[in-house]
Amino acid sequence: MTAVLAAGLVLLVAGCSSEGGAPPVDGASAGSPPASAAAPPSAAASPSAPPAPPAKGSVKVVSTLTEGLKSPWGLAALPDGDLLVSSRDEGTITRVDGESGAKTVIGSVPGVAPAGEGGLLGLAVSPDFASDHQVYAYFTTESDNRIARMLYDERKPAGQQLGAPDTVLRGIPKGTIHNGGRIAFGPDKMLYAGTGETGDTGLAQDKDSLAGKILRMTPDGRPVHGNPTADSVVYSYGHRNVQGLAWDADKRLWAAEFGQNTWDELNLIEPGKNYGWPEVEGRGGESGFVDPVAQWKTADASPSGIAVAEGSVWMAGLRGERLWRIPLSGAEPSADPQPFLEERYGRLRTVLAAGGDQVWLVTSETDGRGTPEKGDDRILRLEVK
């Protein structure tokens, strides 16, 4: 396995346990019959896999698309190239014109109860958006974390374009910290979600809990045929706080997650596998647990969103305040991870591939742990190699 280069000296403090800052004080899986779907993506390499990207890459900030966002978290692209961005603390979804950067609040999500790291988190657009106009959101309520979908009607007045939430999955444990929150539709058109263990470490190993897991479900929130357990949406377990999900060209699922005091992780996800938390943090080499393919000292990363572009995983760092490039050769890194934009834009929250060598990057200075300056927070357009 390729070794990971440390990016600097590290103070081993517990602050990284909650998105790279000092931690604040602080259900059962769906039982519907499993639904049929295409087989889940495999971690096996494709015989037609493209050549590995160069060992050294580059990042160019092409433009600032928009600024003045408050606690931005989730990001999703509409078919016309415009973006939807969620505000964790305000509970609103804003449409951002993909060319001009003009912002329009399309609506608020009822029931959002922001506190600590909870609130309105990940967004996803239905793979059939052209016909069903559904937007999915992962958010914290007074009682749980849940995933709901809403009809997006652009014909209605600004601020009133979201229909009532239709909950597809409820009962994901909530906490002041470690709520996970990233959602994304996979190549199989199934909905995936990364959850956190809420600070209750034992939940990560409890297969009957939705906390500390990666979940896979139909767009209606039901278990998928091919999941490790037929009547469960749990896809993998033993996770601490998953906030990054992305697929490569060969449909392999990659996930980034927060470590505690020592190692943050990039994992290659396989169904039914145990990723070790809280028994193992980082590479432990222990039987029964899957080691990460790359790891970082927590001061250098504290990762949130990831995207795959130009043959590499691009990983946003909160506490690390940098964008990491991890070039891939099949199911492993082909070279050491490389940092970019170090301390240039502050905390980095979300990365979204925009086609070819284009990537969107969302900053996170207004989340209560940053040092916001004029213009924060921003969406940047990057050209990556």
C-alpha positions as CSV (number, residue, x, y, z in Angstrom):
1,M,0.0,0.0,0.0
2,T,1.3,3.4,-0.9
3,A,2.6,5.3,2.1
4,V,1.1,8.6,2.9
5,L,3.3,11.6,3.5
6,A,2.6,13.7,6.6
7,A,2.1,17.3,5.7
8,G,3.5,18.7,9.0
9,L,3.9,18.4,12.7
10,V,0.7,17.6,14.5
11,L,-0.7,18.3,17.9
12,L,-2.7,15.3,18.9
13,V,-5.8,16.9,20.4
14,A,-9.3,15.7,20.5
15,G,-10.7,18.7,18.6
16,C,-10.5,16.9,15.3
17,S,-13.2,14.6,16.5
18,S,-15.8,17.1,15.6
19,E,-15.1,18.5,12.2
20,G,-11.7,19.9,13.1
21,G,-12.6,22.1,16.0
22,A,-13.1,21.7,19.8
23,P,-16.1,19.4,20.3
24,P,-19.3,21.0,21.7
25,V,-21.0,19.6,24.8
26,D,-22.8,17.0,24.3
27,G,-33.2,3.2,15.2
28,A,-33.5,0.5,13.8
29,S,-33.0,0.0,10.0
30,A,-36.0,0.1,7.7
31,G,-38.0,-3.1,7.8
32,S,-39.7,-2.9,4.4
33,P,-39.3,-5.8,2.0
34,P,-36.1,-5.5,-0.1
35,A,-36.5,-3.9,-3.5
36,S,-34.8,-5.1,-6.7
37,A,-32.0,-3.1,-8.2
38,A,-28.8,-3.6,-10.2
39,A,-26.0,-5.3,-8.3
40,P,-24.0,-2.9,-6.2
41,P,-20.8,-1.5,-7.6
42,S,-17.8,-3.8,-7.2
43,A,-14.3,-2.9,-5.9
44,A,-12.8,-5.2,-8.6
45,A,-10.7,-3.4,-11.2
46,S,-12.1,-3.1,-14.7
47,P,-10.0,-4.7,-17.4
48,S,-10.5,-1.5,-19.4
49,A,-9.4,0.8,-16.6
50,P,-7.7,4.0,-17.9
51,P,-4.0,4.6,-17.1
52,A,-3.1,6.0,-13.8
53,P,-3.0,9.8,-13.6
54,P,0.4,11.5,-13.2
55,A,2.0,11.3,-9.7
56,K,1.9,15.1,-9.4
57,G,-1.1,17.1,-10.2
58,S,-2.2,20.8,-10.3
59,V,-5.1,23.0,-9.2
60,K,-6.0,26.3,-10.7
61,V,-8.8,28.5,-9.2
62,V,-10.6,29.6,-12.3
63,S,-13.1,31.8,-10.6
64,T,-15.2,32.5,-7.6
65,L,-18.7,31.6,-8.7
66,T,-20.5,33.1,-5.7
67,E,-19.9,34.4,-2.2
68,G,-21.7,35.5,1.0
69,L,-23.1,32.0,1.8
70,K,-23.9,31.2,5.4
71,S,-22.9,27.8,6.8
72,P,-23.0,26.0,3.4
73,W,-22.9,22.2,3.5
74,G,-24.5,20.2,0.8
75,L,-24.1,20.8,-2.9
76,A,-25.9,19.3,-5.9
77,A,-25.9,20.0,-9.6
78,L,-29.1,20.5,-11.6
79,P,-29.2,19.2,-15.1
80,D,-28.8,22.7,-16.6
81,G,-25.6,23.3,-14.7
82,D,-27.0,25.4,-11.9
83,L,-26.2,24.4,-8.3
84,L,-28.3,23.8,-5.2
85,V,-26.5,24.5,-1.9
86,S,-27.8,24.0,1.6
87,S,-27.3,26.2,4.7
88,R,-26.7,24.0,7.7
89,D,-27.8,26.5,10.3
90,E,-30.4,28.5,8.4
91,G,-32.2,25.4,7.0
92,T,-32.6,26.9,3.5
93,I,-31.7,25.7,0.0
94,T,-30.3,28.2,-2.4
95,R,-30.1,27.9,-6.2
96,V,-26.8,29.4,-7.6
97,D,-26.6,30.2,-11.3
98,G,-23.8,28.1,-12.7
99,E,-22.6,31.0,-14.9
100,S,-23.3,34.3,-13.2
101,G,-23.3,33.0,-9.5
102,A,-26.7,34.8,-8.9
103,K,-28.4,33.3,-5.8
104,T,-32.0,32.6,-5.3
105,V,-33.4,31.0,-2.1
106,I,-35.8,28.4,-3.3
107,G,-37.2,27.5,0.1
108,S,-36.7,26.3,3.7
109,V,-36.9,22.7,4.9
110,P,-39.4,22.3,7.7
111,G,-38.4,20.4,10.8
112,V,-34.6,21.2,10.6
113,A,-33.2,21.7,14.1
114,P,-29.7,23.0,13.8
115,A,-27.4,22.5,16.7
116,G,-23.6,21.7,16.9
117,E,-22.8,19.8,13.7
118,G,-26.4,19.0,13.0
119,G,-28.8,20.9,10.7
120,L,-29.5,20.9,7.0
121,L,-26.7,18.8,5.6
122,G,-26.3,16.8,2.4
123,L,-28.3,17.4,-0.8
124,A,-28.9,15.1,-3.9
125,V,-30.9,15.5,-7.0
126,S,-33.0,12.6,-8.2
127,P,-31.4,10.7,-11.2
128,D,-34.8,11.2,-12.8
129,F,-35.0,14.9,-12.0
130,A,-36.1,15.8,-15.5
131,S,-39.4,13.9,-14.9
132,D,-39.9,13.8,-11.1
133,H,-38.3,17.2,-10.0
134,Q,-37.3,15.7,-6.7
135,V,-34.6,17.1,-4.4
136,Y,-33.3,14.9,-1.5
137,A,-32.0,16.3,1.8
138,Y,-30.3,14.8,4.9
139,F,-31.1,16.8,8.0
140,T,-31.3,16.9,11.8
141,T,-34.6,17.2,13.6
142,E,-35.4,17.5,17.3
143,S,-35.5,13.7,17.5
144,D,-33.3,12.2,14.7
145,N,-31.4,12.6,11.5
146,R,-33.5,11.7,8.4
147,I,-33.6,11.8,4.7
148,A,-36.6,13.4,2.9
149,R,-37.4,14.4,-0.7
150,M,-39.2,17.5,-1.9
151,L,-40.8,18.5,-5.1
152,Y,-39.0,21.5,-6.6
153,D,-41.4,23.6,-8.6
154,E,-39.5,26.4,-10.3
155,R,-42.8,28.1,-11.4
156,K,-43.6,29.1,-7.9
157,P,-42.3,32.4,-6.3
158,A,-38.8,32.4,-4.9
159,G,-38.7,31.0,-1.4
160,Q,-41.8,28.9,-2.0
161,Q,-40.5,26.4,-4.6
162,L,-40.0,23.4,-2.3
163,G,-42.9,21.1,-1.6
164,A,-43.6,19.4,1.8
165,P,-40.9,16.9,2.8
166,D,-41.7,13.3,2.1
167,T,-39.5,11.3,4.5
168,V,-37.9,8.3,2.9
169,L,-35.8,7.2,5.9
170,R,-36.0,8.3,9.6
171,G,-34.5,7.1,12.8
172,I,-30.8,7.8,12.1
173,P,-29.4,8.7,15.5
174,K,-28.5,12.3,16.1
175,G,-25.9,14.0,18.2
176,T,-24.3,17.4,18.8
177,I,-21.4,15.9,16.9
178,H,-20.9,13.2,14.3
179,N,-24.1,13.4,12.3
180,G,-22.6,12.3,9.0
181,G,-24.8,13.8,6.4
182,R,-23.5,13.2,2.9
183,I,-26.0,11.7,0.4
184,A,-25.5,10.8,-3.2
185,F,-27.0,8.7,-5.9
186,G,-24.7,6.0,-7.1
187,P,-24.1,4.6,-10.7
188,D,-26.9,2.0,-9.8
189,K,-29.3,4.9,-9.2
190,M,-29.6,3.9,-5.6
191,L,-29.3,6.4,-2.8
192,Y,-26.3,6.2,-0.5
193,A,-25.8,8.0,2.8
194,G,-22.9,8.5,5.2
195,T,-23.8,8.6,8.9
196,G,-21.9,9.3,12.1
197,E,-21.9,7.5,15.4
198,T,-23.0,10.7,17.3
199,G,-20.1,10.3,19.8
200,D,-21.5,7.0,21.0
201,T,-18.7,4.8,19.6
202,G,-20.5,1.5,20.2
203,L,-23.1,2.3,17.6
204,A,-20.6,2.0,14.8
205,Q,-20.3,-1.8,15.4
206,D,-24.0,-2.3,16.1
207,K,-25.5,-3.6,12.8
208,D,-29.0,-2.8,14.1
209,S,-28.2,0.9,14.4
210,L,-28.1,3.3,11.4
211,A,-25.3,5.3,13.1
212,G,-21.7,5.0,12.0
213,K,-22.6,3.4,8.7
214,I,-22.9,3.8,5.0
215,L,-26.4,3.2,3.9
216,R,-27.8,2.0,0.5
217,M,-31.5,2.3,-0.3
218,T,-33.9,2.8,-3.1
219,P,-35.1,6.3,-3.9
220,D,-38.1,5.4,-1.7
221,G,-35.8,4.6,1.2
222,R,-36.2,0.8,1.1
223,P,-33.5,-1.8,1.4
224,V,-32.0,-2.8,-1.9
225,H,-31.7,-6.4,-3.2
226,G,-28.0,-7.1,-3.0
227,N,-27.4,-5.3,0.3
228,P,-25.5,-7.4,2.9
229,T,-28.7,-8.0,4.9
230,A,-31.9,-8.4,2.9
231,D,-34.1,-6.3,5.1
232,S,-31.6,-3.6,6.0
233,V,-30.3,-0.4,4.4
234,V,-26.9,-0.9,6.1
235,Y,-24.2,-1.3,3.5
236,S,-21.0,-1.0,5.5
237,Y,-20.2,-0.4,9.2
238,G,-17.5,0.4,11.7
239,H,-17.4,4.1,10.6
240,R,-16.8,7.1,12.9
241,N,-18.2,10.0,10.9
242,V,-18.6,9.6,7.1
243,Q,-18.9,12.9,5.2
244,G,-17.5,12.1,1.8
245,L,-18.9,9.8,-0.9
246,A,-17.9,9.4,-4.5
247,W,-17.5,6.8,-7.3
248,D,-14.7,6.4,-9.7
249,A,-14.9,5.6,-13.4
250,D,-15.1,1.9,-12.6
251,K,-18.0,2.4,-10.2
252,R,-16.0,1.8,-7.0
253,L,-17.3,3.7,-4.0
254,W,-14.8,5.8,-2.0
255,A,-15.6,7.4,1.4
256,A,-13.8,9.9,3.6
257,E,-14.2,9.9,7.4
258,F,-13.0,11.7,10.4
259,G,-10.5,10.1,12.8
260,Q,-10.3,10.9,16.4
261,N,-6.8,11.9,17.6
262,T,-4.5,10.2,15.2
263,W,-5.7,9.2,11.7
264,D,-8.3,10.5,9.2
265,E,-9.2,8.0,6.5
266,L,-10.0,7.5,2.8
267,N,-11.7,4.1,2.4
268,L,-12.6,1.9,-0.5
269,I,-16.1,0.7,0.4
270,E,-17.2,-2.9,-0.1
271,P,-20.6,-4.2,1.0
272,G,-20.8,-5.8,4.4
273,K,-17.3,-5.0,5.4
274,N,-16.3,-3.6,8.8
275,Y,-14.1,-0.5,8.7
276,G,-13.0,-0.8,12.3
277,W,-14.2,2.0,14.5
278,P,-13.8,2.2,17.4
279,E,-11.5,-0.8,17.6
280,V,-9.1,0.5,15.0
281,E,-8.3,4.1,13.9
282,G,-6.3,4.2,10.7
283,R,-4.3,1.2,9.5
284,G,-4.4,-1.5,12.1
285,G,-3.7,-4.6,10.0
286,E,-6.2,-6.5,12.2
287,S,-8.2,-9.5,11.0
288,G,-11.8,-8.7,10.3
289,F,-11.3,-5.0,9.7
290,V,-10.7,-3.2,6.4
291,D,-7.8,-0.8,6.5
292,P,-8.0,2.6,4.8
293,V,-6.2,3.0,1.5
294,A,-4.9,6.4,2.6
295,Q,-4.6,8.1,6.0
296,W,-3.7,11.5,7.3
297,K,-2.8,13.1,10.6
298,T,-5.9,14.8,11.8
299,A,-4.4,18.3,11.8
300,D,-3.7,17.9,8.1
301,A,-7.1,16.9,7.0
302,S,-10.3,16.4,9.0
303,P,-12.0,15.5,5.7
304,S,-15.5,16.3,4.6
305,G,-16.6,16.0,1.0
306,I,-14.8,14.2,-1.8
307,A,-15.1,14.0,-5.6
308,V,-13.5,12.0,-8.4
309,A,-12.1,13.9,-11.4
310,E,-9.2,13.3,-13.8
311,G,-8.5,9.9,-12.2
312,S,-8.0,11.3,-8.7
313,V,-10.0,11.6,-5.5
314,W,-10.2,15.2,-4.4
315,M,-10.8,15.6,-0.7
316,A,-11.8,18.8,1.2
317,G,-10.1,19.4,4.5
318,L,-11.7,21.3,7.3
319,R,-9.1,21.6,10.1
320,G,-6.4,21.0,7.5
321,E,-7.6,23.9,5.3
322,R,-6.4,22.3,2.1
323,L,-7.6,20.2,-0.8
324,W,-6.0,16.8,-1.1
325,R,-5.4,15.0,-4.4
326,I,-5.2,11.2,-4.2
327,P,-4.3,9.8,-7.7
328,L,-5.7,6.3,-8.3
329,S,-4.5,3.2,-10.1
330,G,-7.5,0.8,-9.9
331,A,-8.3,0.2,-6.2
332,E,-5.2,1.9,-4.8
333,P,-3.5,5.2,-4.8
334,S,-0.8,5.4,-7.5
335,A,1.3,8.1,-5.7
336,D,1.4,9.9,-2.4
337,P,-1.5,12.3,-1.7
338,Q,-0.7,15.9,-2.6
339,P,-2.1,19.0,-0.9
340,F,-3.3,22.2,-2.6
341,L,-4.7,25.6,-1.5
342,E,-3.2,25.2,1.9
343,E,-4.6,27.9,4.3
344,R,-5.6,30.0,1.2
345,Y,-9.4,29.8,1.6
346,G,-9.7,28.5,5.1
347,R,-11.8,25.4,6.0
348,L,-13.0,23.4,3.0
349,R,-16.3,21.6,3.2
350,T,-17.6,20.1,-0.1
351,V,-16.2,19.1,-3.5
352,L,-18.3,18.3,-6.5
353,A,-17.1,17.1,-9.9
354,A,-18.4,19.3,-12.7
355,G,-17.3,17.3,-15.7
356,G,-13.8,16.8,-17.2
357,D,-11.2,18.7,-15.3
358,Q,-13.7,21.0,-13.6
359,V,-14.5,20.8,-9.9
360,W,-16.7,22.9,-7.6
361,L,-15.3,23.6,-4.1
362,V,-17.3,25.0,-1.2
363,T,-15.5,26.8,1.7
364,S,-16.7,26.5,5.4
365,E,-15.5,29.5,7.4
366,T,-19.0,30.5,8.7
367,D,-19.7,27.1,10.4
368,G,-18.8,28.4,13.9
369,R,-15.2,27.0,13.8
370,G,-13.7,29.2,11.1
371,T,-12.5,32.8,11.0
372,P,-14.8,34.3,8.4
373,E,-13.6,37.2,6.3
374,K,-15.4,39.5,3.9
375,G,-17.1,37.3,1.2
376,D,-17.2,34.1,3.1
377,D,-18.4,31.5,2.3
378,R,-17.7,30.9,-1.3
379,I,-18.1,28.4,-4.2
380,L,-15.0,28.2,-6.3
381,R,-14.6,26.8,-9.7
382,L,-11.4,24.8,-10.0
383,E,-9.5,23.3,-13.0
384,V,-7.7,20.2,-11.8
385,K,-5.1,17.8,-13.2
